[in-house]
Amino acid sequence: MKFPDSLVCKRMDSPLGPILLAASARGLAGAWFTERQRHAPDPSAWTVAPGDPLLQQAAAQLADYFAGRRQHFDLALDLAHGTAFQQAVWQALAAIPFGQTTSYGELARRIHRPKAVRALGAAVGQNPVSIIVPCHRVLGADGSLTGYAGGLDRKTALLRTEGLL
């Protein structure tokens, strides 16, 4: 996935490791763990902007989430850097409520693509806005913890934060 050079970014600390936040004029475009994160972009061309209001708001809401004070994120998102299929998957992920999980197969049915489970799994893995667009809430058909681009240990920790494990 290619992101424009015009993004602004900020790093924040979290209980699960440092997170890189990125935003465009349209909204939050990314939230990636900076260590052991698959599909993380190269931010070297982005402008470091720790005072950017949207990035500060995102960091504050993530801090509240980790502290158990937030169950829903209220941020403008810019998911336009993915394909139409990826965007549909990410919108479906965003609709999974705090404290609930779903399976890849169920998520595929929700976007009316029940045979696209494998492609859906790839799109889930490339979710650019980890935690805020809650790909960690997707489990295997048998309830097993399957892939997470930030590592299964982080997926486990996020599900524990939400009282699911």
BALOBA-1460 file (C-alpha; in Angstrom, 3 decimals):
// residues 165
<rec num="1" residu="m" x="0.000" y="0.000" z="0.000"/>
<rec num="2" residu="k" x="1.386" y="3.388" z="-0.992"/>
<rec num="3" residu="f" x="0.807" y="6.427" z="1.178"/>
<rec num="4" residu="p" x="1.399" y="9.988" z="-0.031"/>
<rec num="5" residu="d" x="4.462" y="11.901" z="1.114"/>
<rec num="6" residu="s" x="2.163" y="14.660" z="2.406"/>
<rec num="7" residu="l" x="1.174" y="12.803" z="5.596"/>
<rec num="8" residu="v" x="2.094" y="14.167" z="8.990"/>
<rec num="9" residu="c" x="3.115" y="11.790" z="11.761"/>
<rec num="10" residu="k" x="3.763" y="11.443" z="15.452"/>
<rec num="11" residu="r" x="5.076" y="8.626" z="17.626"/>
<rec num="12" residu="m" x="3.454" y="7.707" z="20.921"/>
<rec num="13" residu="d" x="4.255" y="5.201" z="23.622"/>
<rec num="14" residu="s" x="1.745" y="2.498" z="24.516"/>
<rec num="15" residu="p" x="1.765" y="-0.478" z="26.885"/>
<rec num="16" residu="l" x="2.285" y="-2.689" z="23.809"/>
<rec num="17" residu="g" x="5.169" y="-0.707" z="22.346"/>
<rec num="18" residu="p" x="5.628" y="2.505" z="20.376"/>
<rec num="19" residu="i" x="2.945" y="3.424" z="17.842"/>
<rec num="20" residu="l" x="3.368" y="5.601" z="14.760"/>
<rec num="21" residu="l" x="0.306" y="7.716" z="13.985"/>
<rec num="22" residu="a" x="-0.137" y="9.327" z="10.547"/>
<rec num="23" residu="a" x="-2.744" y="11.754" z="9.271"/>
<rec num="24" residu="s" x="-3.767" y="13.466" z="6.070"/>
<rec num="25" residu="a" x="-5.970" y="16.518" z="5.691"/>
<rec num="26" residu="r" x="-8.952" y="14.084" z="5.569"/>
<rec num="27" residu="g" x="-8.274" y="12.192" z="8.779"/>
<rec num="28" residu="l" x="-6.187" y="9.610" z="10.591"/>
<rec num="29" residu="a" x="-4.557" y="7.460" z="7.897"/>
<rec num="30" residu="g" x="-2.480" y="5.130" z="10.005"/>
<rec num="31" residu="a" x="-1.622" y="3.671" z="13.387"/>
<rec num="32" residu="w" x="1.139" y="1.072" z="13.358"/>
<rec num="33" residu="f" x="3.323" y="-0.482" z="16.016"/>
<rec num="34" residu="t" x="6.876" y="0.584" z="15.193"/>
<rec num="35" residu="e" x="8.368" y="-2.758" z="16.247"/>
<rec num="36" residu="r" x="7.404" y="-6.139" z="14.760"/>
<rec num="37" residu="q" x="4.624" y="-4.748" z="12.546"/>
<rec num="38" residu="r" x="3.978" y="-6.312" z="9.152"/>
<rec num="39" residu="h" x="2.836" y="-4.026" z="6.337"/>
<rec num="40" residu="a" x="4.142" y="-0.873" z="8.034"/>
<rec num="41" residu="p" x="4.963" y="1.881" z="5.536"/>
<rec num="42" residu="d" x="8.178" y="3.848" z="5.236"/>
<rec num="43" residu="p" x="7.459" y="7.188" z="6.953"/>
<rec num="44" residu="s" x="10.774" y="8.835" z="6.029"/>
<rec num="45" residu="a" x="9.125" y="11.371" z="3.668"/>
<rec num="46" residu="w" x="6.399" y="12.347" z="6.139"/>
<rec num="47" residu="t" x="6.518" y="15.485" z="8.251"/>
<rec num="48" residu="v" x="6.925" y="14.882" z="11.970"/>
<rec num="49" residu="a" x="4.171" y="16.972" z="13.567"/>
<rec num="50" residu="p" x="3.752" y="16.143" z="17.265"/>
<rec num="51" residu="g" x="1.527" y="19.212" z="17.719"/>
<rec num="52" residu="d" x="-0.953" y="18.265" z="14.981"/>
<rec num="53" residu="p" x="-4.415" y="18.410" z="16.621"/>
<rec num="54" residu="l" x="-5.721" y="15.195" z="15.034"/>
<rec num="55" residu="l" x="-2.586" y="13.268" z="15.953"/>
<rec num="56" residu="q" x="-2.772" y="14.601" z="19.522"/>
<rec num="57" residu="q" x="-6.455" y="13.610" z="19.712"/>
<rec num="58" residu="a" x="-5.676" y="10.115" z="18.375"/>
<rec num="59" residu="a" x="-2.845" y="9.670" z="20.886"/>
<rec num="60" residu="a" x="-5.087" y="10.815" z="23.753"/>
<rec num="61" residu="q" x="-7.898" y="8.466" z="22.728"/>
<rec num="62" residu="l" x="-5.492" y="5.537" z="22.409"/>
<rec num="63" residu="a" x="-4.056" y="6.325" z="25.855"/>
<rec num="64" residu="d" x="-7.604" y="6.341" z="27.260"/>
<rec num="65" residu="y" x="-8.326" y="3.010" z="25.537"/>
<rec num="66" residu="f" x="-5.255" y="1.390" z="27.078"/>
<rec num="67" residu="a" x="-6.185" y="2.831" z="30.485"/>
<rec num="68" residu="g" x="-9.678" y="1.291" z="30.243"/>
<rec num="69" residu="r" x="-11.422" y="4.665" z="29.934"/>
<rec num="70" residu="r" x="-12.479" y="4.424" z="26.263"/>
<rec num="71" residu="q" x="-14.447" y="1.833" z="24.325"/>
<rec num="72" residu="h" x="-15.146" y="3.805" z="21.148"/>
<rec num="73" residu="f" x="-12.897" y="6.041" z="19.057"/>
<rec num="74" residu="d" x="-14.243" y="9.322" z="17.752"/>
<rec num="75" residu="l" x="-11.760" y="10.287" z="15.036"/>
<rec num="76" residu="a" x="-12.030" y="11.262" z="11.385"/>
<rec num="77" residu="l" x="-10.425" y="8.474" z="9.374"/>
<rec num="78" residu="d" x="-8.792" y="8.528" z="5.956"/>
<rec num="79" residu="l" x="-8.978" y="4.987" z="4.611"/>
<rec num="80" residu="a" x="-8.717" y="6.072" z="0.967"/>
<rec num="81" residu="h" x="-5.255" y="4.565" z="0.484"/>
<rec num="82" residu="g" x="-6.637" y="1.048" z="0.057"/>
<rec num="83" residu="t" x="-8.555" y="-0.599" z="-2.768"/>
<rec num="84" residu="a" x="-12.359" y="-0.478" z="-2.807"/>
<rec num="85" residu="f" x="-12.408" y="-4.047" z="-1.430"/>
<rec num="86" residu="q" x="-9.965" y="-3.187" z="1.365"/>
<rec num="87" residu="q" x="-11.976" y="-0.098" z="2.269"/>
<rec num="88" residu="a" x="-15.156" y="-2.208" z="2.495"/>
<rec num="89" residu="v" x="-13.365" y="-4.652" z="4.802"/>
<rec num="90" residu="w" x="-11.989" y="-1.852" z="6.977"/>
<rec num="91" residu="q" x="-15.432" y="-0.245" z="7.260"/>
<rec num="92" residu="a" x="-16.840" y="-3.627" z="8.350"/>
<rec num="93" residu="l" x="-14.044" y="-3.944" z="10.920"/>
<rec num="94" residu="a" x="-14.852" y="-0.495" z="12.278"/>
<rec num="95" residu="a" x="-18.420" y="-1.673" z="12.927"/>
<rec num="96" residu="i" x="-17.364" y="-4.501" z="15.284"/>
<rec num="97" residu="p" x="-18.316" y="-3.219" z="18.758"/>
<rec num="98" residu="f" x="-15.950" y="-3.085" z="21.710"/>
<rec num="99" residu="g" x="-16.016" y="-6.324" z="23.659"/>
<rec num="100" residu="q" x="-17.258" y="-8.434" z="20.727"/>
<rec num="101" residu="t" x="-15.514" y="-10.601" z="18.178"/>
<rec num="102" residu="t" x="-16.404" y="-12.067" z="14.820"/>
<rec num="103" residu="s" x="-14.907" y="-14.617" z="12.446"/>
<rec num="104" residu="y" x="-13.340" y="-14.019" z="9.066"/>
<rec num="105" residu="g" x="-16.192" y="-15.950" z="7.454"/>
<rec num="106" residu="e" x="-18.845" y="-13.867" z="9.194"/>
<rec num="107" residu="l" x="-17.077" y="-10.666" z="8.204"/>
<rec num="108" residu="a" x="-16.993" y="-11.859" z="4.574"/>
<rec num="109" residu="r" x="-20.746" y="-12.470" z="4.736"/>
<rec num="110" residu="r" x="-21.302" y="-8.982" z="6.182"/>
<rec num="111" residu="i" x="-19.688" y="-7.387" z="3.141"/>
<rec num="112" residu="h" x="-21.646" y="-9.729" z="0.831"/>
<rec num="113" residu="r" x="-18.519" y="-11.598" z="-0.307"/>
<rec num="114" residu="p" x="-18.897" y="-14.967" z="1.474"/>
<rec num="115" residu="k" x="-16.422" y="-16.756" z="-0.806"/>
<rec num="116" residu="a" x="-13.721" y="-14.108" z="-0.422"/>
<rec num="117" residu="v" x="-12.556" y="-15.178" z="3.032"/>
<rec num="118" residu="r" x="-8.898" y="-15.483" z="2.012"/>
<rec num="119" residu="a" x="-8.864" y="-12.064" z="0.307"/>
<rec num="120" residu="l" x="-10.705" y="-10.632" z="3.300"/>
<rec num="121" residu="g" x="-8.036" y="-12.027" z="5.620"/>
<rec num="122" residu="a" x="-5.352" y="-10.290" z="3.568"/>
<rec num="123" residu="a" x="-7.276" y="-6.992" z="3.732"/>
<rec num="124" residu="v" x="-7.715" y="-7.372" z="7.500"/>
<rec num="125" residu="g" x="-3.952" y="-7.896" z="7.806"/>
<rec num="126" residu="q" x="-3.269" y="-4.703" z="5.863"/>
<rec num="127" residu="n" x="-5.572" y="-2.561" z="7.999"/>
<rec num="128" residu="p" x="-3.613" y="0.686" z="8.300"/>
<rec num="129" residu="v" x="-5.307" y="1.921" z="11.480"/>
<rec num="130" residu="s" x="-4.593" y="-0.771" z="14.059"/>
<rec num="131" residu="i" x="-6.662" y="-0.790" z="17.256"/>
<rec num="132" residu="i" x="-8.891" y="2.105" z="16.136"/>
<rec num="133" residu="v" x="-10.172" y="-0.026" z="13.249"/>
<rec num="134" residu="p" x="-10.320" y="-3.167" z="15.403"/>
<rec num="135" residu="c" x="-8.875" y="-5.981" z="13.302"/>
<rec num="136" residu="h" x="-7.837" y="-7.657" z="16.569"/>
<rec num="137" residu="r" x="-11.519" y="-8.570" z="17.095"/>
<rec num="138" residu="v" x="-11.491" y="-11.028" z="14.168"/>
<rec num="139" residu="l" x="-10.894" y="-14.667" z="15.114"/>
<rec num="140" residu="g" x="-10.736" y="-17.981" z="13.314"/>
<rec num="141" residu="a" x="-13.990" y="-19.867" z="12.686"/>
<rec num="142" residu="d" x="-13.308" y="-22.009" z="15.761"/>
<rec num="143" residu="g" x="-12.585" y="-18.955" z="17.935"/>
<rec num="144" residu="s" x="-8.818" y="-19.377" z="17.678"/>
<rec num="145" residu="l" x="-6.453" y="-16.453" z="17.665"/>
<rec num="146" residu="t" x="-5.156" y="-16.226" z="14.144"/>
<rec num="147" residu="g" x="-2.797" y="-13.744" z="12.514"/>
<rec num="148" residu="y" x="-2.320" y="-10.166" z="13.605"/>
<rec num="149" residu="a" x="0.104" y="-7.862" z="11.790"/>
<rec num="150" residu="g" x="1.374" y="-6.533" z="15.131"/>
<rec num="151" residu="g" x="1.959" y="-10.035" z="16.540"/>
<rec num="152" residu="l" x="-0.312" y="-12.524" z="18.314"/>
<rec num="153" residu="d" x="0.973" y="-11.381" z="21.702"/>
<rec num="154" residu="r" x="-0.432" y="-7.919" z="21.005"/>
<rec num="155" residu="k" x="-3.717" y="-9.339" z="19.706"/>
<rec num="156" residu="t" x="-4.015" y="-11.327" z="22.929"/>
<rec num="157" residu="a" x="-3.284" y="-8.215" z="25.013"/>
<rec num="158" residu="l" x="-5.861" y="-6.130" z="23.105"/>
<rec num="159" residu="l" x="-8.543" y="-8.788" z="23.565"/>
<rec num="160" residu="r" x="-7.684" y="-8.918" z="27.291"/>
<rec num="161" residu="t" x="-8.024" y="-5.125" z="27.453"/>
<rec num="162" residu="e" x="-11.565" y="-5.574" z="26.174"/>
<rec num="163" residu="g" x="-12.359" y="-8.401" z="28.603"/>
<rec num="164" residu="l" x="-12.543" y="-11.037" z="25.886"/>
<rec num="165" residu="l" x="-9.817" y="-13.332" z="27.248"/>
